[in-house]
Amino acid sequence: MTIKTSPIDRHFDQFITTFRFKNVTRYEDFLVYKCPKGYAKSMSDDANVLIEKLNLPLVAIPTTFQWGDSFCVKNNETPDI
């Protein structure tokens, strides 16, 4: 039995494998990384550098929560979160 995966699933798999961080939650169409308080912007910047190096159609966006403790990774062709 073969399990079919979509292109975005393969991109997420590649990103998760390369950007190793233990606190990641995977949803159908985006990932949420929970990071130390105040590090969302810097970690999303690092993630975007990696995304560019891997040539993936993804984007990392820090959340706007006041704690700055998470960022999302999603397809770069979808509207803002």
C-alpha positions as CSV (number, residue, x, y, z in Angstrom):
1,M,0.0,0.0,0.0
2,T,1.4,3.4,-1.0
3,I,0.6,6.5,0.9
4,K,0.3,9.5,-1.4
5,T,1.6,12.8,-0.1
6,S,1.0,16.3,-1.6
7,P,3.9,18.5,-2.7
8,I,3.4,20.7,0.4
9,D,3.7,17.7,2.6
10,R,7.0,16.8,1.0
11,H,8.2,20.4,1.5
12,F,7.2,20.4,5.1
13,D,9.0,17.1,5.6
14,Q,12.1,18.4,4.1
15,F,12.0,21.6,6.2
16,I,11.2,19.7,9.5
17,T,14.1,17.3,8.8
18,T,16.5,20.2,8.2
19,F,15.3,22.8,10.7
20,R,15.5,20.6,13.8
21,F,13.5,21.9,16.7
22,K,11.6,19.8,19.2
23,N,8.5,22.1,19.6
24,V,6.8,21.9,16.3
25,T,3.1,21.2,15.6
26,R,2.1,20.2,12.1
27,Y,-1.3,21.1,10.7
28,E,-2.7,20.3,7.3
29,D,-1.4,23.5,5.7
30,F,1.1,25.0,8.1
31,L,3.6,24.4,10.9
32,V,3.8,26.1,14.2
33,Y,7.1,26.4,16.0
34,K,7.0,27.2,19.7
35,C,10.2,29.0,20.6
36,P,11.7,30.7,23.7
37,K,10.0,33.9,24.7
38,G,11.1,36.8,22.5
39,Y,12.8,34.7,19.8
40,A,10.1,34.4,17.3
41,K,11.4,37.1,14.9
42,S,15.0,35.8,15.0
43,M,14.1,32.2,14.6
44,S,11.7,32.9,11.7
45,D,14.5,34.9,10.1
46,D,16.8,31.9,10.4
47,A,14.0,29.7,9.1
48,N,13.6,31.9,6.0
49,V,17.3,31.8,5.3
50,L,17.1,28.0,5.3
51,I,14.0,28.0,3.2
52,E,15.8,30.1,0.6
53,K,18.8,27.8,0.7
54,L,16.6,24.7,0.2
55,N,14.7,26.5,-2.5
56,L,11.3,25.6,-0.9
57,P,8.1,27.4,-1.7
58,L,7.5,28.2,2.0
59,V,7.7,31.3,4.3
60,A,8.2,31.6,8.0
61,I,6.2,34.3,9.7
62,P,6.5,35.3,13.4
63,T,3.2,35.5,15.2
64,T,2.1,38.8,16.5
65,F,1.4,37.6,20.1
66,Q,3.0,39.9,22.6
67,W,5.2,37.1,24.0
68,G,7.0,36.6,20.7
69,D,7.2,32.9,21.3
70,S,6.1,31.2,18.1
71,F,6.2,31.4,14.3
72,C,4.4,29.7,11.5
73,V,5.7,28.1,8.3
74,K,3.4,27.9,5.4
75,N,3.2,27.9,1.6
76,N,4.4,31.2,0.3
77,E,1.5,31.4,-2.1
78,T,-1.3,31.5,0.5
79,P,-2.7,34.6,2.2
80,D,-1.4,35.9,5.5
81,I,-2.3,33.9,8.6
